[in-house]
Amino acid sequence: QVQLVESGGGLVQPGGSLRLSCAASGFTFSNYPMSWYRQAPGKERELVAFISSTGSITNYAQPVKGRFTISRDNAKNTVYLQMNSLKPDDTAVYYCYAKFRSTGADFWGQGTQVTVSS
């Protein structure tokens, strides 16, 4: 079955960096685009970054442009989110997401907590 397992979250001071990883299994990873979402307390889940199946196309939400970088390693079935210059507003649970357009099925990881605080 499809599994998305995030890791790399934690507590970091403002201005610091973290790299999130999402290990995928149960499907042909290299065939599908991937995304990172986040959900802060009391807020709706929002798209953070998107990457195409080959990695040639990336898109970012405005609040993270220039600070976050999404990448993928199709040989390792893993997508990454490098987060630099972190701010308290980046505090959220970060989720890995995949959608299969052919079937309409979508899949979420369990999430990883990122807390930015001094």
N, C-alpha and C positions, 0 to 999 in steps of 0.2 A: 504494500500500500504506500501511498505518497506520504512522505515525512519531510518536514522542514524543521531543523533544529538550530536555533540561534544560540550564540555564545558571545562573550566579550563585553557584556555590560558591566556596570559598576559605579562606584562613586568617584567623581573627579572634580577638581577645583575649576572655577571659571578660567577660561583660557587654555585649559588642558585638552588632551586628545584621547580618543578611544577608537579601536577598530572592532566593529562587529562582524561576525561571521555567521553564515547560514549554510549548513550542510544539508543538501537535498538528496533524497533517495526515492526509489519506487517509480521513477519516470525518466524519460530521456532528457536530461537536464539541458543539454546543448540545443534542444529544439524550441525552448520556451523563454520568453522574456521574464524577467524577475523584477520585483519591486520591494522597497522598504517603506513601511508605514510606521506611524507612531501615534500613541494616545496618551495625552497628559491627563492628570486627575481632573474630572469635571468637564472634559472637552471631548469632542468627537474625534474618532480616528482619522488621521490625515495622511495623504501620500507625501512621502519625503523624497524618494528618488526612484527612477526607473532605468532599467538597462535592457537593451534588446538581446536576442538570443546569442548573437555573435559578439556582443559588447561594443559594436560600432556606434550605437546610438544610446545616449544617456540624456535624461531630463531630471531637473531638480525643482523642488518647491522654492519659491522666492526666499523664504526665511533662511534657507541653508545654502543657497548658491554662493560659490566661492569658498565655502568652509567644509562642505562634505563632498566626498567622492565615492561613487558606486563603481564597483568593478566585479569581474567574475573570472573564475578559472574553470573552464568546462572540463578540463582533465581531472579536476578534483571535485566536480559537482558542487561547487561552493560559490556563493556570492558574498561580497564584502561591502561594508560601509565604513569608510575612513572618515572620522569626525574630528575636525580641528577647530581651534578657537571656540571651544564650547561655552555656551551661555546658560544661565539658570533656566531660561525659557526652553532649552532643549531637553529639560527633564521630562521623561516620559518612558512608557514601555514601548520598545521598538519591536516591530513584527516583520518577518519575512513573508512574502506573498507571491503566489503563482496562480495564474489562470490559464486554463486550457480552452482556447477559443473554439476548438472543434466540438467540445461537449458542453461548454459553459460552466464546467466544474471549476471551483476555485479552492485554494488551500492556504491555510495560515499556519505559521509556526506558533509555538507556545508563548513567545515574547521574551525579551530580556530587558531588565530595568536599567535605565541610565539616569543617574542623579548627578546634577551639576550644582555643587554647593561648596561654599568656603567653610 
